[in-house]
Amino acid sequence: MKKFLKIAGLVLGLVILCVAGLAFYVAKFLPDVGPAPIIKVDISPAQIERGRYLANNVMVCMDCHSTRNWSEFSGPIVPGTFGKGGDVFDQRAGFPGVYYAANITPAALSAHTDGEIFRAVTTGVKRNGEPIFPVMPHGHYGKMDVDDIHAVIAYVRSLDPITNTPPVSHSDFPMNILINTMPAKAAFTERPDTTDALAYGAYLVNAAACFDCHTPFDKGAYDENFAFAGGRLFNMPFGALRSSNITPDESGIGNWSKEFFVARFTAYRDSANSHRAVDPTKDFNTIMPWTMYANMTNTDLAAIYTYLKTLKPVANTVTKFTPHP
């Protein structure tokens, strides 16, 4: 018996030593995605305009990095707040910590090189080497075309500088250690030609990170069995929101035509829909930035539909809104 206890103690000690060593390695030597590249982004009008389109209507960077007006449906951006940061993502929405969107105007990024911004966006590593929790979907952005990322940087450089310092983000245990494993080296792709609607739609769905909001998520993990099938919970002051099923199942978009899908978005180009007043304390609202996606081109919206219709259908009827008692 004593021999057994001695062996068990040695095994336990070895396990503890291995776990401690692994934790030390993760905390001290990760993330490791390499140095920021030495690049100089072209700041031409065409480049800035491409970046404006991506940042406002496809990747919707401005959605999180600005102030949204929740007294109007879909929370359109408050004028004069583009890029100022401060939006918060915390435990109420299933996040393993409290994460604040950074100020990305020139007031905060003037000392950053283009390469440092590029590395942060595409790998999730800050200028100081700290990891970024993927509430900013850097894993998706690292699969985009390098030219598109350059365009976004050019646009961000053109924003009006706004002085604003959001609080420091922090992760709960054990995410405060695991977060170091999340940044990864980018695996860039070329943007497909618009004539290849399926490939181009897949590219846009990745850039828009549709998976992230339309897949159940809790405590830092996605339920891959319900990829794109909706049901992700967002607790808001006005009630509990759940994302829609966008797979081609009947409980999703299975019965939608391409024309209906495109019209569902473009309806918010109308000023009456893009600035519809709601009571932020009780009326149904949504974090889905309809008013931003509305200004995607019809070609891009149709390509997204083409790709979504190829997904595996997943039956999942979602109750999209439950008001607070």
N, C-alpha and C positions, 0 to 999 in steps of 0.2 A: 504493500500500500504506500509506504514511504517513497519507494522507488517510482511508483506511478505519479505521485504528487510532485516529486522532483522533476520528472520528465514534463508533466503538464505545466509546471511553473516555468520551465525553460522555454517550452513552446509558446506559452502566453507572452513571456518576455520578448521572445524573438518577433512575435506578431506586433507587439506594441512598438518595438524598435523600428520595424519595417514601416509601420503606419506613420510614426513620427518622422522617419527619414523621408518618406514620400511627401508628407505635408510640408516639411522644410524645403524640399526641392521645388514643389509647386509654388510656395510662397516666395522663395528667393530667386528662382531662375526662370520662372514663367511670368508673363507671356514672352515668347521668343519668336518673333515674326521677322526679325532682321531690322536694320536701320531704315529710317525714312529715306525714300529715294531723293536724289537731287534732280529736281525738275523745275521748269519755269513755264507756267500755264499761259497760253495765248489769251489775252484779254480783248479780243476783237468783238465788235457788236454782234456778229453772228454767233460766236461762241457763247457770249453772255445770254443771248436770246434762247439758244438751245438749253443752256443751264436753267434759265428761268422756267421754261416749259417742263423740264424734268423735275425741278425742285418744287414747283407749285402744282403740277397736274398729274405727274406719274409717281415719282418717289415721294411726293408730298412732304419733303423735309420741313417746309414751313408750318405744316400742321402741328408738329410737336415743338418746334423752336420759335413759336410766336404765341400771342395771347388770343384765345378764341372767345367769341361773344356768345355765351350760352343763353342769352335772352332771345336768340334767333335760332331757327332750326338748323341743325348740323354744325352749329358753332363756327360760322365763318370768321376769318381772321380779323381782328380789330386793326383798322388802319393805323399805321405808324408803329406797329410792333413786330414787323417782319424780322425774324431772326434773333430777337432779343433773349429767347430762352426762358426757362423757368417752369415749364409744364412739368408736373410731378406724376410719377408712376410708383405706386406703393403696394403694401400688403392687401389693401382693399380690392385691388384688381388682380390679386394672385401673384404679385411679384415678391421675390425673396429679399426684400430690402426696400429702400427709398431712393429713387433715381430721378434726378432733375435734368431736363433738357438744357444743354449748354447755350450760352450766348454765342452765336456764330456770325455776328456782324463784325465789320472791321474794327470796331471798338475793342473787341476781345481777341481777334485773330491777327491783328496787325504784326505781332511779333512772330507769328507762326510762318514757317516756310510753306510753299505749296506742297512740298513733299511730306511735311508733317501732317497737313490737313488730309492729303491723299492717303497716308498710312492709317490715320484715324478712321476715315470713312470706309476703307476697304478691308481693314484687318481688325479694327477695334482696339487699337493701342494709342493712347494719348501721347502728346508731346513729351511728357515726363516719364513715359514708359508704363504707366498704369493702364489696366484693362478697362474697357467700356462694356457694361452689361448690354447684351444685344436687344434691349428695348429699341436702340437704334440698330436696325438689321444689317450690321456690317457684313455678316455672312452672305447676305444676298447681294450687297453692293460689290463685294469682292468677286462676284461672278459676272459683272457687267463689262461693257466695253470701256477700255481705258479712256477713249475720247469722250465718252459720256460723263465719266467722273471728272475729267478735266473741265468740261463745260460747267458742271455744278460748282466747282471751285471758282471758276471765273465769275459766275453769277453771285456767289457768296461774297466775293471780293467787291462786287459792285453795290452791295446793300448799303443803305444809310447807316452810319455808325450809331449804335444805341448803347449808352452806358448802363449796364445791368449785370450784377453778379449773383447768379442763382446759388442756393446753398450747395454744399458738397454732398454728392451722392454716397450712399453707404449700403453694404450688403449685410444681411443677417447671416449668422453661422448656420451651416458650413459654407454658404455661398461666398462668404468673404474670402475663402480659400479657393473654392472651385472656380470662381470667376476668372482666375488666372489661366485656366485651361481653355477658356472660350475663344479668345482671339486666335485666328488662324491665317496663314499665308493666303493671299488671294489666288484665285484660279480664273483669271479673266477670260472672257469670250468675245468674239466679234458680234456686233449687233447685226442680226439677220436682215436681209432685204425685206421690205414691206410686202413684196409680192409672195413671199413664203409666209402666208398668214399663220400657219401652225407654229413654226419656229419663232416667228416674230411675236406672236401672242405669248408663247412661253417666256420669251425674254422680258416682255412687259410685266407679266405676272410675277416674275422673280423681282424685277426692279421695284414694283409696287408692294412687294412683300405681302401679297394677299393671304398666303398661307398663315402668316403669323396671327392675324386677327380672326381668321375664319377656321381656326383649329383650336379645340379645347386646350387650355394651358393652366397649369397650377404648380406653384412652388418651383418655377424654373424649368418645367418640363412640358413638352407637347404630347398630346395623345395621338400618335401617328395613325391609329386605327380609324380616327375620324378626321383625317387630313382634308381640309377645305369643307368639311361637313357642318361647320358652324357650331354654335353652342358655347363659345368662349364667353365667360362672364366678365362684365365690366360694371362694378358698383359705382353709380353716379349719385349726386345729391338728389336727383329727381326720381331715381329708381334703379332697378337692376336691369342692365342691358345684356343681351346675348346676341352674338353675331349670327348672320344668316348662313344657311347651307348653300354653297355655290357649286356643289357637284351636280352632274346631270341626272340626279335622281328626281322622282316626282316631288319629293319633299324639298328639293332644291330648285335648280333652274331647268329641270328636265323638260318642262312644258313651255319654256320660253323660246320665242323665235329670236333670231339675230336682231331683227328690227326692234322688237320689244326691249331687248337687253340694252341696245344703244340708246333708245328713247328714254329708258329708265334713268340714265345718267344725264343726257342732254336736257332733260326737263328743267334741271337746276341752272341752266344758263339764263333762264328767264328771271328777271329781277324780282318778280312777285314770289318765286320759289326760293331764290337765293338769299332773300332777306325777310323770311316769314317769321313773325314774332311768336314766341312761345313763353309760357310762364315757367321759369327755370326751377321752380319749387315743386311743380306737380305735373306739368304737361310732358307727354312723350317727346323725347329728343333722341339724338343718336350721335355717337362719336365718329361715325362714318363721314368722312369729309366730302359729301356729295358735291358741294359747291366748288371744290377744287378739282375733283375728278371730272366734273361736268365739262371742263374746258379741254379735256383730251380730244384729239381729233377723232372723227367718226371712224377713220381707218384703224386707229389704235384700239378703240373700244371694240370694234368688230373682230380684230385679231385676238383680243383677250377672250371674247366669247368663243371663238373657234378653238382656242386651246382648252378652255374650261370644259367644253363639251366632250373632250377626249379623256377627262379624268374618270377614275373609277367611281361609279354611282354609289353613294353611301346614304342609306335611309336614316334620316335624323330630322324629325319634325321639331322645330325650335320655337319655344315661346320667347319672342324677341324682347318683351318688356314686361316687367312686373313692378308696379309702383310701390314705393315704400308705404308701410301702414301709416 
